[in-house]
Amino acid sequence: MAKKEFTFRGKNIQELKAMSVEQFAELCNSRAKRNLKKGIDKKFMKKIERASRDSKAKPVKTHLRDLIIVPAMIGVKIAVHRGNTFETVDVNEKMLGHYIGEFALTRKRLSHGKAGIGATKSSTAITARG
């Protein structure tokens, strides 16, 4: 069985890459459409174009977590700031129309460990070895 080709609102990737940002905005939901109508930072888009041409390029660093992913960003590595570090995100076609910040989580996963000495009433009976 043949692999199904990816489409976004009935358009394949080649058609999407040929579109302008304004045309792509018409295919997105209303929140993304309003955001894209304001325009995307021209300096950032130049960095994206440069990175898409060079396959071995470093990830493009950004603090813009509210950036909508457009077809020009497919295949580019973007390092998104997550508060203290940058998290690298490989943009693929399934991310179109989403915010880039959705893929770089700002909080760590909670992991419960053992209680430390003095954390519970019973742990006060344990002597600390030093």
N, CA, C and O atoms as a GROMACS GRO file, in nm:
protein
  520
    1MET      N    1   0.083  -0.118   0.000
    1MET     CA    2   0.000   0.000   0.000
    1MET      C    3   0.088   0.125   0.000
    1MET      O    4   0.184   0.132   0.076
    2ALA      N    5   0.056   0.221  -0.084
    2ALA     CA    6   0.136   0.343  -0.098
    2ALA      C    7   0.119   0.433   0.023
    2ALA      O    8   0.012   0.437   0.085
    3LYS      N    9   0.225   0.507   0.055
    3LYS     CA   10   0.221   0.599   0.167
    3LYS      C   11   0.137   0.721   0.129
    3LYS      O   12   0.152   0.777   0.021
    4LYS      N   13   0.050   0.761   0.220
    4LYS     CA   14  -0.039   0.873   0.193
    4LYS      C   15   0.039   1.004   0.196
    4LYS      O   16   0.118   1.028   0.287
    5GLU      N   17   0.016   1.089   0.097
    5GLU     CA   18   0.085   1.217   0.087
    5GLU      C   19   0.022   1.316   0.184
    5GLU      O   20  -0.100   1.319   0.200
    6PHE      N   21   0.106   1.396   0.250
    6PHE     CA   22   0.058   1.494   0.346
    6PHE      C   23  -0.011   1.610   0.275
    6PHE      O   24   0.037   1.660   0.174
    7THR      N   25  -0.125   1.652   0.330
    7THR     CA   26  -0.194   1.771   0.279
    7THR      C   27  -0.236   1.857   0.397
    7THR      O   28  -0.262   1.805   0.506
    8PHE      N   29  -0.241   1.987   0.375
    8PHE     CA   30  -0.288   2.083   0.475
    8PHE      C   31  -0.402   2.160   0.412
    8PHE      O   32  -0.380   2.242   0.323
    9ARG      N   33  -0.523   2.134   0.458
    9ARG     CA   34  -0.644   2.195   0.404
    9ARG      C   35  -0.656   2.174   0.253
    9ARG      O   36  -0.698   2.263   0.179
   10GLY      N   37  -0.619   2.053   0.209
   10GLY     CA   38  -0.633   2.017   0.069
   10GLY      C   39  -0.517   2.056  -0.021
   10GLY      O   40  -0.523   2.032  -0.141
   11LYS      N   41  -0.413   2.116   0.034
   11LYS     CA   42  -0.296   2.158  -0.044
   11LYS      C   43  -0.176   2.072  -0.006
   11LYS      O   44  -0.154   2.043   0.112
   12ASN      N   45  -0.099   2.029  -0.108
   12ASN     CA   46   0.021   1.952  -0.078
   12ASN      C   47   0.137   2.047  -0.046
   12ASN      O   48   0.123   2.169  -0.057
   13ILE      N   49   0.251   1.992  -0.008
   13ILE     CA   50   0.363   2.073   0.038
   13ILE      C   51   0.417   2.166  -0.070
   13ILE      O   52   0.450   2.280  -0.042
   14GLN      N   53   0.425   2.118  -0.194
   14GLN     CA   54   0.476   2.203  -0.303
   14GLN      C   55   0.386   2.324  -0.324
   14GLN      O   56   0.435   2.435  -0.344
   15GLU      N   57   0.254   2.304  -0.319
   15GLU     CA   58   0.161   2.416  -0.334
   15GLU      C   59   0.173   2.514  -0.218
   15GLU      O   60   0.165   2.635  -0.237
   16LEU      N   61   0.192   2.460  -0.097
   16LEU     CA   62   0.204   2.546   0.020
   16LEU      C   63   0.331   2.630   0.016
   16LEU      O   64   0.328   2.749   0.050
   17LYS      N   65   0.443   2.570  -0.026
   17LYS     CA   66   0.570   2.644  -0.033
   17LYS      C   67   0.566   2.752  -0.140
   17LYS      O   68   0.638   2.851  -0.130
   18ALA      N   69   0.483   2.734  -0.242
   18ALA     CA   70   0.472   2.834  -0.348
   18ALA      C   71   0.385   2.953  -0.306
   18ALA      O   72   0.388   3.058  -0.370
   19MET      N   73   0.308   2.937  -0.198
   19MET     CA   74   0.218   3.044  -0.151
   19MET      C   75   0.295   3.152  -0.076
   19MET      O   76   0.403   3.127  -0.021
   20SER      N   77   0.238   3.271  -0.073
   20SER     CA   78   0.290   3.378   0.013
   20SER      C   79   0.234   3.356   0.153
   20SER      O   80   0.145   3.274   0.173
   21VAL      N   81   0.286   3.431   0.248
   21VAL     CA   82   0.239   3.419   0.387
   21VAL      C   83   0.092   3.459   0.397
   21VAL      O   84   0.016   3.399   0.472
   22GLU      N   85   0.051   3.562   0.320
   22GLU     CA   86  -0.089   3.609   0.323
   22GLU      C   87  -0.183   3.501   0.270
   22GLU      O   88  -0.292   3.482   0.324
   23GLN      N   89  -0.142   3.430   0.165
   23GLN     CA   90  -0.225   3.324   0.109
   23GLN      C   91  -0.234   3.206   0.207
   23GLN      O   92  -0.340   3.146   0.223
   24PHE      N   93  -0.122   3.175   0.274
   24PHE     CA   94  -0.122   3.066   0.372
   24PHE      C   95  -0.211   3.104   0.491
   24PHE      O   96  -0.277   3.017   0.548
   25ALA      N   97  -0.213   3.232   0.528
   25ALA     CA   98  -0.295   3.278   0.640
   25ALA      C   99  -0.442   3.248   0.617
   25ALA      O  100  -0.515   3.221   0.712
   26GLU      N  101  -0.487   3.253   0.491
   26GLU     CA  102  -0.627   3.225   0.459
   26GLU      C  103  -0.665   3.080   0.489
   26GLU      O  104  -0.782   3.049   0.509
   27LEU      N  105  -0.566   2.989   0.491
   27LEU     CA  106  -0.592   2.848   0.518
   27LEU      C  107  -0.591   2.816   0.668
   27LEU      O  108  -0.640   2.711   0.709
   28CYS      N  109  -0.535   2.907   0.750
   28CYS     CA  110  -0.520   2.882   0.894
   28CYS      C  111  -0.647   2.916   0.969
   28CYS      O  112  -0.742   2.972   0.913
   29ASN      N  113  -0.649   2.880   1.098
   29ASN     CA  114  -0.763   2.917   1.182
   29ASN      C  115  -0.760   3.068   1.211
   29ASN      O  116  -0.663   3.135   1.175
   30SER      N  117  -0.864   3.120   1.273
   30SER     CA  118  -0.880   3.265   1.285
   30SER      C  119  -0.770   3.329   1.369
   30SER      O  120  -0.724   3.438   1.335
   31ARG      N  121  -0.727   3.265   1.478
   31ARG     CA  122  -0.621   3.323   1.562
   31ARG      C  123  -0.491   3.334   1.485
   31ARG      O  124  -0.426   3.438   1.488
   32ALA      N  125  -0.452   3.227   1.415
   32ALA     CA  126  -0.329   3.229   1.336
   32ALA      C  127  -0.341   3.327   1.220
   32ALA      O  128  -0.244   3.394   1.184
   33LYS      N  129  -0.459   3.334   1.161
   33LYS     CA  130  -0.481   3.426   1.049
   33LYS      C  131  -0.458   3.570   1.092
   33LYS      O  132  -0.392   3.646   1.021
   34ARG      N  133  -0.514   3.609   1.208
   34ARG     CA  134  -0.497   3.745   1.259
   34ARG      C  135  -0.350   3.775   1.287
   34ARG      O  136  -0.301   3.884   1.259
   35ASN      N  137  -0.281   3.676   1.342
   35ASN     CA  138  -0.140   3.692   1.375
   35ASN      C  139  -0.056   3.707   1.247
   35ASN      O  140   0.033   3.792   1.242
   36LEU      N  141  -0.083   3.626   1.145
   36LEU     CA  142  -0.006   3.630   1.021
   36LEU      C  143  -0.036   3.754   0.939
   36LEU      O  144   0.051   3.800   0.864
   37LYS      N  145  -0.156   3.810   0.950
   37LYS     CA  146  -0.189   3.932   0.874
   37LYS      C  147  -0.103   4.049   0.918
   37LYS      O  148  -0.078   4.141   0.839
   38LYS      N  149  -0.057   4.047   1.045
   38LYS     CA  150   0.032   4.153   1.094
   38LYS      C  151   0.170   4.143   1.030
   38LYS      O  152   0.244   4.241   1.025
   39GLY      N  153   0.203   4.024   0.980
   39GLY     CA  154   0.333   4.003   0.915
   39GLY      C  155   0.431   3.932   1.006
   39GLY      O  156   0.416   3.932   1.129
   40ILE      N  157   0.530   3.871   0.946
   40ILE     CA  158   0.637   3.802   1.018
   40ILE      C  159   0.762   3.888   1.008
   40ILE      O  160   0.785   3.955   0.907
   41ASP      N  161   0.842   3.887   1.113
   41ASP     CA  162   0.966   3.965   1.119
   41ASP      C  163   1.054   3.933   0.998
   41ASP      O  164   1.090   3.817   0.977
   42LYS      N  165   1.089   4.035   0.920
   42LYS     CA  166   1.166   4.015   0.797
   42LYS      C  167   1.307   3.963   0.823
   42LYS      O  168   1.358   3.881   0.746
   43LYS      N  169   1.370   4.010   0.931
   43LYS     CA  170   1.505   3.962   0.964
   43LYS      C  171   1.503   3.813   0.995
   43LYS      O  172   1.591   3.738   0.952
   44PHE      N  173   1.401   3.770   1.070
   44PHE     CA  174   1.391   3.629   1.107
   44PHE      C  175   1.367   3.543   0.983
   44PHE      O  176   1.425   3.436   0.971
   45MET      N  177   1.281   3.591   0.892
   45MET     CA  178   1.253   3.512   0.771
   45MET      C  179   1.376   3.500   0.683
   45MET      O  180   1.394   3.398   0.616
   46LYS      N  181   1.463   3.603   0.681
   46LYS     CA  182   1.588   3.593   0.605
   46LYS      C  183   1.678   3.485   0.665
   46LYS      O  184   1.742   3.410   0.592
   47LYS      N  185   1.681   3.478   0.798
   47LYS     CA  186   1.760   3.374   0.865
   47LYS      C  187   1.705   3.235   0.831
   47LYS      O  188   1.781   3.141   0.810
   48ILE      N  189   1.573   3.223   0.826
   48ILE     CA  190   1.508   3.096   0.794
   48ILE      C  191   1.543   3.054   0.651
   48ILE      O  192   1.576   2.938   0.627
   49GLU      N  193   1.536   3.149   0.556
   49GLU     CA  194   1.569   3.118   0.416
   49GLU      C  195   1.713   3.074   0.403
   49GLU      O  196   1.743   2.980   0.329
   50ARG      N  197   1.804   3.141   0.474
   50ARG     CA  198   1.945   3.105   0.469
   50ARG      C  199   1.967   2.966   0.526
   50ARG      O  200   2.046   2.888   0.472
   51ALA      N  201   1.899   2.934   0.636
   51ALA     CA  202   1.913   2.802   0.700
   51ALA      C  203   1.850   2.692   0.616
   51ALA      O  204   1.899   2.578   0.618
   52SER      N  205   1.744   2.722   0.541
   52SER     CA  206   1.680   2.619   0.459
   52SER      C  207   1.767   2.583   0.338
   52SER      O  208   1.759   2.470   0.289
   53ARG      N  209   1.848   2.676   0.291
   53ARG     CA  210   1.938   2.647   0.178
   53ARG      C  211   2.056   2.562   0.222
   53ARG      O  212   2.102   2.476   0.147
   54ASP      N  213   2.107   2.585   0.344
   54ASP     CA  214   2.223   2.513   0.394
   54ASP      C  215   2.176   2.403   0.489
   54ASP      O  216   2.122   2.432   0.597
   55SER      N  217   2.196   2.278   0.450
   55SER     CA  218   2.145   2.165   0.530
   55SER      C  219   2.223   2.145   0.659
   55SER      O  220   2.170   2.090   0.756
   56LYS      N  221   2.351   2.189   0.663
   56LYS     CA  222   2.433   2.169   0.782
   56LYS      C  223   2.439   2.294   0.870
   56LYS      O  224   2.528   2.306   0.954
   57ALA      N  225   2.346   2.386   0.850
   57ALA     CA  226   2.346   2.512   0.925
   57ALA      C  227   2.311   2.488   1.071
   57ALA      O  228   2.243   2.392   1.106
   58LYS      N  229   2.360   2.578   1.157
   58LYS     CA  230   2.324   2.574   1.299
   58LYS      C  231   2.176   2.610   1.311
   58LYS      O  232   2.121   2.677   1.224
   59PRO      N  233   2.113   2.567   1.420
   59PRO     CA  234   1.972   2.605   1.440
   59PRO      C  235   1.958   2.757   1.452
   59PRO      O  236   2.046   2.824   1.506
   60VAL      N  237   1.848   2.810   1.403
   60VAL     CA  238   1.820   2.953   1.412
   60VAL      C  239   1.765   2.981   1.551
   60VAL      O  240   1.660   2.928   1.587
   61LYS      N  241   1.835   3.064   1.629
   61LYS     CA  242   1.792   3.093   1.766
   61LYS      C  243   1.684   3.201   1.765
   61LYS      O  244   1.693   3.298   1.689
   62THR      N  245   1.584   3.184   1.850
   62THR     CA  246   1.478   3.283   1.860
   62THR      C  247   1.415   3.283   1.999
   62THR      O  248   1.410   3.180   2.067
   63HIS      N  249   1.367   3.402   2.039
   63HIS     CA  250   1.289   3.415   2.161
   63HIS      C  251   1.141   3.428   2.126
   63HIS      O  252   1.057   3.436   2.215
   64LEU      N  253   1.109   3.429   1.998
   64LEU     CA  254   0.972   3.448   1.952
   64LEU      C  255   0.892   3.318   1.966
   64LEU      O  256   0.888   3.238   1.872
   65ARG      N  257   0.830   3.297   2.081
   65ARG     CA  258   0.753   3.176   2.104
   65ARG      C  259   0.614   3.184   2.041
   65ARG      O  260   0.548   3.082   2.022
   66ASP      N  261   0.570   3.308   2.007
   66ASP     CA  262   0.436   3.327   1.950
   66ASP      C  263   0.440   3.332   1.797
   66ASP      O  264   0.349   3.387   1.735
   67LEU      N  265   0.543   3.276   1.738
   67LEU     CA  266   0.560   3.275   1.593
   67LEU      C  267   0.481   3.158   1.533
   67LEU      O  268   0.494   3.044   1.578
   68ILE      N  269   0.399   3.186   1.432
   68ILE     CA  270   0.322   3.081   1.365
   68ILE      C  271   0.414   3.012   1.264
   68ILE      O  272   0.489   3.078   1.192
   69ILE      N  273   0.409   2.879   1.260
   69ILE     CA  274   0.492   2.803   1.166
   69ILE      C  275   0.429   2.810   1.028
   69ILE      O  276   0.313   2.774   1.010
   70VAL      N  277   0.508   2.857   0.930
   70VAL     CA  278   0.464   2.871   0.791
   70VAL      C  279   0.542   2.772   0.704
   70VAL      O  280   0.644   2.719   0.749
   71PRO      N  281   0.496   2.746   0.581
   71PRO     CA  282   0.562   2.646   0.496
   71PRO      C  283   0.710   2.671   0.469
   71PRO      O  284   0.785   2.576   0.444
   72ALA      N  285   0.756   2.796   0.472
   72ALA     CA  286   0.897   2.825   0.447
   72ALA      C  287   0.987   2.768   0.556
   72ALA      O  288   1.107   2.753   0.535
   73MET      N  289   0.931   2.738   0.672
   73MET     CA  290   1.010   2.688   0.785
   73MET      C  291   1.025   2.536   0.786
   73MET      O  292   1.099   2.483   0.869
   74ILE      N  293   0.958   2.465   0.697
   74ILE     CA  294   0.964   2.319   0.697
   74ILE      C  295   1.106   2.272   0.667
   74ILE      O  296   1.169   2.316   0.571
   75GLY      N  297   1.155   2.183   0.752
   75GLY     CA  298   1.289   2.127   0.734
   75GLY      C  299   1.399   2.207   0.802
   75GLY      O  300   1.515   2.168   0.794
   76VAL      N  301   1.366   2.316   0.868
   76VAL     CA  302   1.465   2.401   0.934
   76VAL      C  303   1.468   2.369   1.083
   76VAL      O  304   1.364   2.339   1.142
   77LYS      N  305   1.586   2.375   1.144
   77LYS     CA  306   1.600   2.357   1.288
   77LYS      C  307   1.595   2.495   1.351
   77LYS      O  308   1.670   2.585   1.314
   78ILE      N  309   1.505   2.511   1.448
   78ILE     CA  310   1.489   2.638   1.518
   78ILE      C  311   1.512   2.613   1.667
   78ILE      O  312   1.450   2.525   1.726
   79ALA      N  313   1.601   2.693   1.727
   79ALA     CA  314   1.628   2.684   1.871
   79ALA      C  315   1.539   2.786   1.940
   79ALA      O  316   1.561   2.906   1.929
   80VAL      N  317   1.438   2.737   2.013
   80VAL     CA  318   1.339   2.823   2.078
   80VAL      C  319   1.376   2.840   2.224
   80VAL      O  320   1.408   2.743   2.292
   81HIS      N  321   1.373   2.965   2.272
   81HIS     CA  322   1.408   2.993   2.411
   81HIS      C  323   1.297   2.942   2.503
   81HIS      O  324   1.179   2.966   2.477
   82ARG      N  325   1.336   2.873   2.609
   82ARG     CA  326   1.236   2.817   2.701
   82ARG      C  327   1.250   2.872   2.842
   82ARG      O  328   1.208   2.808   2.939
   83GLY      N  329   1.309   2.990   2.855
   83GLY     CA  330   1.321   3.055   2.986
   83GLY      C  331   1.463   3.061   3.035
   83GLY      O  332   1.509   3.165   3.082
   84ASN      N  333   1.535   2.949   3.025
   84ASN     CA  334   1.674   2.948   3.069
   84ASN      C  335   1.768   2.889   2.964
   84ASN      O  336   1.887   2.918   2.965
   85THR      N  337   1.717   2.808   2.874
   85THR     CA  338   1.798   2.747   2.770
   85THR      C  339   1.722   2.752   2.637
   85THR      O  340   1.606   2.792   2.632
   86PHE      N  341   1.789   2.711   2.533
   86PHE     CA  342   1.725   2.700   2.402
   86PHE      C  343   1.699   2.553   2.373
   86PHE      O  344   1.787   2.469   2.396
   87GLU      N  345   1.580   2.521   2.324
   87GLU     CA  346   1.545   2.384   2.288
   87GLU      C  347   1.532   2.377   2.136
   87GLU      O  348   1.457   2.455   2.077
   88THR      N  349   1.604   2.285   2.073
   88THR     CA  350   1.601   2.273   1.928
   88THR      C  351   1.476   2.200   1.883
   88THR      O  352   1.442   2.093   1.934
   89VAL      N  353   1.407   2.260   1.784
   89VAL     CA  354   1.284   2.204   1.728
   89VAL      C  355   1.307   2.181   1.579
   89VAL      O  356   1.340   2.275   1.507
   90ASP      N  357   1.289   2.058   1.532
   90ASP     CA  358   1.295   2.028   1.389
   90ASP      C  359   1.155   2.048   1.334
   90ASP      O  360   1.063   1.973   1.367
   91VAL      N  361   1.138   2.148   1.249
   91VAL     CA  362   1.005   2.181   1.199
   91VAL      C  363   0.968   2.083   1.087
   91VAL      O  364   1.045   2.063   0.993
   92ASN      N  365   0.849   2.021   1.099
   92ASN     CA  366   0.798   1.934   0.992
   92ASN      C  367   0.660   1.982   0.950
   92ASN      O  368   0.605   2.074   1.010
   93GLU      N  369   0.605   1.918   0.848
   93GLU     CA  370   0.479   1.966   0.789
   93GLU      C  371   0.359   1.953   0.883
   93GLU      O  372   0.260   2.025   0.865
   94LYS      N  373   0.364   1.865   0.981
   94LYS     CA  374   0.251   1.848   1.072
   94LYS      C  375   0.240   1.964   1.172
   94LYS      O  376   0.138   1.975   1.241
   95MET      N  377   0.342   2.048   1.180
   95MET     CA  378   0.343   2.161   1.272
   95MET      C  379   0.284   2.288   1.210
   95MET      O  380   0.272   2.389   1.280
   96LEU      N  381   0.248   2.286   1.084
   96LEU     CA  382   0.199   2.407   1.016
   96LEU      C  383   0.080   2.467   1.088
   96LEU      O  384  -0.013   2.396   1.128
   97GLY      N  385   0.082   2.600   1.103
   97GLY     CA  386  -0.029   2.670   1.166
   97GLY      C  387  -0.024   2.675   1.317
   97GLY      O  388  -0.107   2.742   1.379
   98HIS      N  389   0.072   2.605   1.380
   98HIS     CA  390   0.087   2.607   1.525
   98HIS      C  391   0.190   2.711   1.566
   98HIS      O  392   0.270   2.757   1.484
   99TYR      N  393   0.188   2.747   1.694
   99TYR     CA  394   0.291   2.836   1.748
   99TYR      C  395   0.418   2.755   1.771
   99TYR      O  396   0.410   2.639   1.810
  100ILE      N  397   0.535   2.817   1.748
  100ILE     CA  398   0.662   2.747   1.767
  100ILE      C  399   0.684   2.716   1.916
  100ILE      O  400   0.751   2.618   1.949
  101GLY      N  401   0.629   2.798   2.005
  101GLY     CA  402   0.645   2.777   2.148
  101GLY      C  403   0.575   2.652   2.200
  101GLY      O  404   0.609   2.604   2.308
  102GLU      N  405   0.479   2.599   2.124
  102GLU     CA  406   0.410   2.477   2.166
  102GLU      C  407   0.502   2.356   2.169
  102GLU      O  408   0.474   2.257   2.236
  103PHE      N  409   0.612   2.364   2.096
  103PHE     CA  410   0.702   2.249   2.081
  103PHE      C  411   0.827   2.261   2.167
  103PHE      O  412   0.913   2.173   2.163
  104ALA      N  413   0.839   2.368   2.244
  104ALA     CA  414   0.950   2.386   2.338
  104ALA      C  415   0.889   2.414   2.475
  104ALA      O  416   0.862   2.529   2.509
  105LEU      N  417   0.867   2.309   2.552
  105LEU     CA  418   0.799   2.323   2.680
  105LEU      C  419   0.886   2.400   2.780
  105LEU      O  420   1.008   2.384   2.782
  106THR      N  421   0.822   2.483   2.862
  106THR     CA  422   0.895   2.569   2.955
  106THR      C  423   0.911   2.508   3.093
  106THR      O  424   0.992   2.555   3.173
  107ARG      N  425   0.836   2.404   3.123
  107ARG     CA  426   0.845   2.340   3.254
  107ARG      C  427   0.896   2.197   3.240
  107ARG      O  428   0.864   2.126   3.145
  108LYS      N  429   0.975   2.157   3.338
  108LYS     CA  430   1.028   2.021   3.338
  108LYS      C  431   0.921   1.925   3.388
  108LYS      O  432   0.828   1.966   3.458
  109ARG      N  433   0.935   1.798   3.354
  109ARG     CA  434   0.844   1.694   3.403
  109ARG      C  435   0.869   1.676   3.553
  109ARG      O  436   0.983   1.674   3.598
  110LEU      N  437   0.762   1.664   3.628
  110LEU     CA  438   0.770   1.648   3.772
  110LEU      C  439   0.809   1.504   3.804
  110LEU      O  440   0.744   1.410   3.758
  111SER      N  441   0.914   1.488   3.883
  111SER     CA  442   0.952   1.353   3.925
  111SER      C  443   0.967   1.354   4.077
  111SER      O  444   1.046   1.430   4.132
  112HIS      N  445   0.890   1.269   4.143
  112HIS     CA  446   0.894   1.261   4.288
  112HIS      C  447   1.006   1.168   4.330
  112HIS      O  448   1.021   1.059   4.275
  113GLY      N  449   1.084   1.211   4.426
  113GLY     CA  450   1.193   1.128   4.476
  113GLY      C  451   1.170   1.091   4.621
  113GLY      O  452   1.059   1.105   4.673
  114LYS      N  453   1.275   1.042   4.686
  114LYS     CA  454   1.267   1.008   4.827
  114LYS      C  455   1.265   1.135   4.910
  114LYS      O  456   1.322   1.236   4.872
  115ALA      N  457   1.199   1.128   5.024
  115ALA     CA  458   1.197   1.242   5.116
  115ALA      C  459   1.335   1.256   5.179
  115ALA      O  460   1.399   1.156   5.211
  116GLY      N  461   1.378   1.377   5.197
  116GLY     CA  462   1.508   1.402   5.260
  116GLY      C  463   1.498   1.393   5.410
  116GLY      O  464   1.389   1.375   5.466
  117ILE      N  465   1.612   1.404   5.476
  117ILE     CA  466   1.614   1.396   5.623
  117ILE      C  467   1.543   1.520   5.678
  117ILE      O  468   1.575   1.632   5.639
  118GLY      N  469   1.447   1.498   5.767
  118GLY     CA  470   1.371   1.606   5.827
  118GLY      C  471   1.245   1.640   5.749
  118GLY      O  472   1.170   1.729   5.790
  119ALA      N  473   1.220   1.571   5.638
  119ALA     CA  474   1.104   1.601   5.557
  119ALA      C  475   0.977   1.541   5.616
  119ALA      O  476   0.868   1.596   5.598
  120THR      N  477   0.990   1.429   5.687
  120THR     CA  478   0.875   1.367   5.752
  120THR      C  479   0.909   1.343   5.899
  120THR      O  480   1.026   1.349   5.938
  121LYS      N  481   0.806   1.315   5.980
  121LYS     CA  482   0.829   1.294   6.123
  121LYS      C  483   0.916   1.172   6.148
  121LYS      O  484   1.000   1.173   6.239
  122SER      N  485   0.897   1.068   6.071
  122SER     CA  486   0.974   0.946   6.094
  122SER      C  487   1.121   0.962   6.052
  122SER      O  488   1.208   0.892   6.103
  123SER      N  489   1.148   1.054   5.959
  123SER     CA  490   1.284   1.069   5.912
  123SER      C  491   1.373   1.142   6.012
  123SER      O  492   1.495   1.144   5.995
  124THR      N  493   1.314   1.203   6.118
  124THR     CA  494   1.396   1.269   6.220
  124THR      C  495   1.470   1.169   6.306
  124THR      O  496   1.571   1.203   6.368
  125ALA      N  497   1.422   1.045   6.311
  125ALA     CA  498   1.487   0.941   6.391
  125ALA      C  499   1.612   0.890   6.322
  125ALA      O  500   1.697   0.828   6.386
  126ILE      N  501   1.626   0.914   6.192
  126ILE     CA  502   1.742   0.867   6.116
  126ILE      C  503   1.856   0.966   6.139
  126ILE      O  504   1.838   1.088   6.127
  127THR      N  505   1.971   0.913   6.173
  127THR     CA  506   2.086   1.001   6.193
  127THR      C  507   2.158   1.023   6.062
  127THR      O  508   2.175   0.930   5.983
  128ALA      N  509   2.201   1.143   6.041
  128ALA     CA  510   2.275   1.176   5.918
  128ALA      C  511   2.419   1.131   5.937
  128ALA      O  512   2.485   1.168   6.034
  129ARG      N  513   2.466   1.054   5.843
  129ARG     CA  514   2.606   1.007   5.849
  129ARG      C  515   2.692   1.106   5.773
  129ARG      O  516   2.658   1.148   5.663
  130GLY      N  517   2.800   1.143   5.833
  130GLY     CA  518   2.879   1.246   5.770
  130GLY      C  519   3.020   1.220   5.759
  130GLY      O  520   3.094   1.304   5.706
   0.00000   0.00000   0.00000
